[in-house]
Amino acid sequence: MVGPYRGLFNGPGVKGFVLAGFIGRMPMSMLGIGIVLLISALTGSYATAGAVAAATNVAFAIAAPLSARLVDRFGQSRVIIPLASVNGLALASLMLSARFGLPEWTLYATGLLVGATSLSLGSMVRARWSTLYGGSARLHTAFSFESVADEVIFVTGPAIVTVLATAVNPYAGLLVALLCMLGGSFALALQRRTQPPVQPVRSTSGTPILIPGIALLACVYVALGAVFGSVDLITVAFAEEEGVKGAAGFLLASFAGGSMVSGLWFGSRNWRIPLRGRFVRALGVFVVGLVPISFIDDAWIMAVGLFVAGLAISPTLITGFSLTERMVPPSLLTEGLAWISTAIGFGVAIGAWAGGALTEAFGASSAYGFSVVCAALAAVVGVGGSGLLRLPEAPSPAET
């Protein structure tokens, strides 16, 4: 399984942009929970804390494609530095607003600015991989590695910020997120040698989301995002119902752990199944893997069930990003990848809201049914519209 990953990082500057991108996007799993922990600790209001965190996430989902378009037009370095600087100031302002008890609207204003100026570094790193290995089998392996890196971030980030905020200081988690964002972003911006060259826009569509295949993928990933958002919230409630609230982190880590394992395996294979075929198969496996969790009433069996359910996450994300890379013009690549991240972000917000409401109304085990329905919806849309995912030319197996 390790074989295909050998030599992946030997290209010029690869280790540098991979490390910078990993550190710089750690905050994507730290900000939401960090904001909730800080504001709830200082104001005593979980409602306000959750609303500010939601506003931040929605602002990021809306702004990410716009900032990505600026990156495609002007280059990563020229966009990262000013946006990262404003983002750092906005996050510091949010913490100060909470600290000094400023009017509640200042929390929302600064939260919106934090979200609007957050960078989609994952899209930028993938764009660098595409520039380096586009058209070769190594790009599949590189995207697989990035999917695993995302899972590591989503497993470790919330745990780090929670420990820091509860055991050290309410500000500590967000301060570490701030330092990671600034350090990773500036380090990536300074690595100009590996950034994608700015290319003249030749697309008549104006924006990648108007490409039928990309619009279809966005719809699929909104539904998948709803799965992720709902499973996260419902699992915490499930652990509390079972009297093992402290095991919630372990259960969520099992879900992400399944994705990490499958991502490493998926990236090590030299696939002969066409990219579109891999995508629709992964969607089907995801639905089947999720069904059992609706019928589990034991926390430790649930850990196994979530691990199995998570096995299809990485293959679904990897193939989706690969399809996007193939369908989007090079001049719009970063924006195209950002639209996928945006779709997932919107889905997560919807899933968290619906999962919470259904959990309160029917209990956690029953609420998992919503996650299964969302996965099924993603599969129906993806399979039904798979004709829109036909690539302009059929690459050889070694290239997919």
N, C-alpha and C positions, 0 to 999 in steps of 0.2 A: 504493500500500500504506500510505502514511503517513496518508492522509485520515481514516479512522475514529479515529485516535489524536489528531487535532487537537481540542483542547478537552476531552479526557478529564481533564486535571489542573487544569482551571480552577475546579472546584467549591470551596466553602469548606473550607479545611484539607486538601485532597487531597494537595498536594505534601508537606506536613508528615508525614502518616501513611505515605505511600509511602516517603519517605526513611528515617524512623525504623524502619519495618518491614523495609526492605532491610538496614540496618546491624544491626539487632537479631537477624536470623536468619542472618547470616553464619556464626555458630558452628556451625550445623547441618551444614556441610560441613567444619568445621575441627576439631571436638572429637575425632572418632574417630582421624584420622591424627595429630593433635597428642598425644593420650594415648599412642598406640603409639610415636611418636618419643621422647617424654620418658621413658617407663618403660623402654623398651628401651635407651636411652642410659645411664640411671642404674643399671639392674639387670643389663643384658646379657641379659635374657630376653625374647625375642619371644613366647613362649608366654604369659607373664604379661601382657605388654602387650596382646596380642590378646584375652585373656580379660577383662581389665578394660574394654577398649573395648567388647566385646560385651555385658558386663553393663550398661554405661552405656546402650547403644542399646536393650536389652530393657526396662530400667527406664523409659526415655522412652516407648517404644511402649505400655507398660501404663498409664502415668500420664497420658499426653496427653489421652485422653478425659475423665478425671476432672477435670483442671485446667480443661479446656474447659467442663465442666458448671458448675464454680464460676463461670467467666466469664459464662455465660448467666444464672446465678442472681443474681450480685452486681454484674456489670459489669466491664469490662476493667480499669479503673484500680484498683479495690479488690483485684484478684487479682494483677495484674502486679507491683506494687511489692513485696509480701512474698515472692512466689515468686522474683523476680529477685534479691532480696537474699540469700535462703537459697542460691540457686543459685551466686551469686558466692562466698559463704563456703565452699560445698562444693567448688567447683573450686580455690579457694585451698588448702583442706585437702588435697585430692588431691596438689597439687604439693608441699606441705610434707611430706606423708607419704613421697613418693618421694625428696625431697631429703635427709631425715634418716634414711632407711633404716628406717622403722618397720615393724612386722610386716606381712606381705603382706595379711592380712585387712583392714588399714586402707585399702589401695588399693581393694579391692572395696567396702568400706562407703562410702567417699567417692564412688566411681564410681557406685554405685547411687543415692546421694543427688543427685549431679549430674544423672543421667538423670531421676530422679523429679521434680525441680523445674525441668527445662528447659521453656520455654514454647513452645507451638505458635503462634508469631507469624504464620506464614503464614495460618493459619485465622482469626486475629483481623483481619488486614488484609483478607482476602476478605470477612469479615463486615461490615467497614466499607464496602467497595465495594457489597455487597448492600443495605445500608441506604441508600446514596446513589443507586444506579442500579437497584435491584430492579424487574423488570418492563419494562425497556427494553433496546434493542439494545446500549447502552453497557456493560451488565454482561458480555456476551460478550467485548467488547473488553478490558474491565478484567481479566477472568480470564485472557485471552490474555497480557496484559502481565505479570501475576503469574507465569505459567508461564515466560515468557522470563526474568524476574528470577530465578526459582529456578535456571534453567539457568546464568545468569551466575554465581550464587553457587557452584554446584557445579563450575564450570570454574575460577574464580579462588581459591576458598577453600583447597582442598588445596595449590595451588601456593604461595600466600602462606605458609601455616603450615609447609610443608616447607622453603622458603627460609629463613624466620626460625629454625626449629629447627636446621637444619644449618649455616647460615652465620653466625648471630648467637649464639644461645644455645638450649639445649634447652627452656628455659621460655618463650622469646620468642613462639612461635606460640600457646601457650595463653594467655599474658598478653594478646595482641592480641584473641583470641577473647573473653576475659573483659571487656575494655574495650568491645568491640562489643556484647556482650550487655547490659551494664549501661547503656551510653549509649543504644542503640536502644530497649531496653525501657522505661526511665524516660521517654524522650522520647515514646514512644507513649502511655504511661499518662497523661502530663500533657495530652494532646490530648483532652480530654473532649468537645469539641463534636462530633466526628465518630464517637465510639464508639456502637455500637448501643444503643438504650435497653433497659433490663431489662424483660422482658415476663413476665406470669404464665404459668406452665406449663399448657398446655391439652392436651398430648398424653397419650393413655391408654397409650401404649406404654412410658413411663417413660424409655426411652433410644432414641436413633435407630437403634442397631444392630439393634433388634427390628423395625424397619420392613423388610419383605421386600426392597424395592428397594435399600436401603442395605446390607443383609446381602449381597445379590448383588454390589454394587459392591465391598464389602470383600473378598469372595472373589476377584474379578477382580484387584484391586490387590495382593493377597498374591502372586499369580502374576506380575504385572508387576514387583513389587518384587524377586522372585527373579531376574527377567531383569536388572534393573539391578545387583543385587549380584553376580551371577555374571559378567556381562560386565566389570564393573570389575576383578575379581580375575583372571579368565582373560586379559584383555587385557594386564595387567602381565606375566603369565607368558609370553604369546605373544611380547611384545617381547623378553623375555630369551632365549627359545628362538631367536629370529631374530637374536640378537646385537646388538640395538639397544635395550637396556633403557632408555636415556635417552629414547627416543621414546614410551615408555608414556604420558606425560602428553599428548603431542600426539595420540595415538590416542584417548584418552579425551575430549580436547577436541573431536575430530571427531564423536564420538558425541553429545556435548552440543550441539555447533555445529549439527548437523542439526536438533535439537529447537528451538534458538533461532530458526533461519530459518523453520521451519514454523510456529512459534508466532506470529511477527510476521505471516506471510502469513495464517494461519488467522483471526487476530483482525481482519484488515482486510476480510474477506469478509462480505457480507450474505447469510447462508445461507437457502436455501428448504427444504433438506432438514431434516426434524424432528430435534430434538436426539438422540432415541434412535437414529435412523438414522445420524447422524454418529458416534455412539459405536461402534456395531457395525462400521461401515465402517473406522474408525480402527484397531480391533483387528485386522481382517483385513489391512490394509495393513502393520501392525506385524509380523505373522507372515511375510508375503511378503518384507518388507525384511530380516528377520534371516537367512533361509535361506542367502544366499550366503556369509556370513562363516564358515560351517563348512567351506567349500571353498577358502578363500584362504590361501596360504602365503607371501605377500610383504607386508612391513610397510606399504609405501606404497599398495599396492592395498587393504590392510586399512583404511587411513585413509579411503579413498573408500567402502568397504563399510560402515564404521561410520557415516559421515556419512549415507548413504542410509538405513541402519537407524534412525537417530535421528530421521528426518523425521516419523515417526508418533507420537513420544512426546508432544509438546505437545498435538496434537489429542486424544489419548486422555485426557490429564490434564484438559484444559480442559473437555471434554464431561462427564467424570466429576464434576468439581466443580460444574458447572452443573446436572447432574441432581440432585446432592445438595442444592443450594440450592433447587431446585424441590420436592423431595419432603419435606424436613424442616420441621417447624413452626418459625416464627420464634423461638420461645422456646428451641429446641434447636439453633439454626443452628451456633454455634461448635463444639459437641460433634459434630454431624453431620460437619462438615468435618474435624474432628480424627480421626474414625474412619478416614477415607480415608488421612490421613497415617500413622496407626498401622498400618493394613494394609500400606502400602508399606514401613514400617520393619520389620515382621516378615518380609516377603518378602525384603528386602535381607539380613537376617541369615541366613535360610535359604539364599539364593542364594550368599552369600559362603562359607558352610560347604560346601555341595555343590560349588560351583565349585572350591574348593581341593582337596577330596578327589578329584574327577574329573580335575583337571589333573594331580595327582601320579600317578594310576593310568593315565591314557590319553593325557596330553599336552594342550596348550592347544587345538589345532584341533579335536580330538574333543570336548573338554569344552564347546565352544560349542553342541554338540547339545543339552545340557541347557537352555541359554537358549532355543533354538528351541522345545523341547518345552513349556517354561513359557509362552512366548508363545502357543503353540497352545492350551494348556489355558485360558489367560485368554480367548481368542477363543471357544472352545467353551462355556465357562460364560457368557460375556457374551451370545453370540448365543442360546444355548439358553434362557437365563433372561430374555431381553429383554422378555418380556411383563410382568415385574415392574417394568419401568422406565416403564410407561405413566404419563404425567403426568395429574393430575386434570382439567386443562382444556387445550385445545389453543390455545396462543398464536399470534398472527399471526407471519409470517416475520420481521417487524421486531423482534419481541420475543424471538426465540430466537437 
